[in-house]
Amino acid sequence: MVSRQRARPHPQPGRLVVGIALDLVCKMFALTGLIALGLALGRARSLTDWSDADHSWGLLFLAALAAYILCAAWRSYHGRRTLCSLCRGPVFHVQRSAKSRHATKWPGLGYRTSIVLSLFFTGRYQCMYCGTPFRLKK
């Protein structure tokens, strides 16, 4: 039989909420940039003739790209400093060390995205390094 541990409260739930928000905002900027790039390329006559094209989609793409770069840098900085209280491994930053077989990992997604979505929908996750279950609320 598999013993199931009770989920323990994370000591800094505010850092988890900020991590969730940063990851979702980064994904929103990336999606906005891809859609704007597709529309900008679709509305041009050709890749070399941009004489009468509407440049607003291209500007939206550049703005989304700049916002994504800033948000990704902040997400990376924040992700390295949000640590598991037991193993001291970063919660939102994937390293090359061995992962626990009990870690939160959804099929087709990475560890960070799985943790973010699990926290967003259920308020719980399991550390990717030690496998300890945590919950957002006390």
C-alpha positions, 0 to 999 in steps of 0.5 A: 500500500502507498502511504499518503502524506498529509499536505503541509502548509507552505511557510510563504504562501504569498511567494507562491501566489506571486509565482503563479501570477508571474508565470501566467502573465508571462504565458499571456504575453507570449500568446499575445506576441505570437498572435500579433506576429501571425496577424502582422505577417498575415496582413502584409502583401509579402514579406518584403512589401510592407508599404501599405501594411498596418504597423499596429500589429507589429508594434503590438508584437514588439511591445509583447516581446519586451514585456515578456522579456521583462516578465521572464527575467522577474519570473526567473529571479523570483523562481530561484528564491522561492524555496521548498521549506524541507529540501531548499530546492527552488519551487518554480525553477527547474534544475538538472538535479534528480526529480522525485517520482512523487513530483507534480508532473502533468503529461505533456507539460514541464515541472514548473507549468505543472506546479503552477497549474496545480497550485492555481486549480487545487491549491496544492503541489508536490515538490519536484525534488523531495516529493513533499506535498504542500498546500497554499492555505493553512 
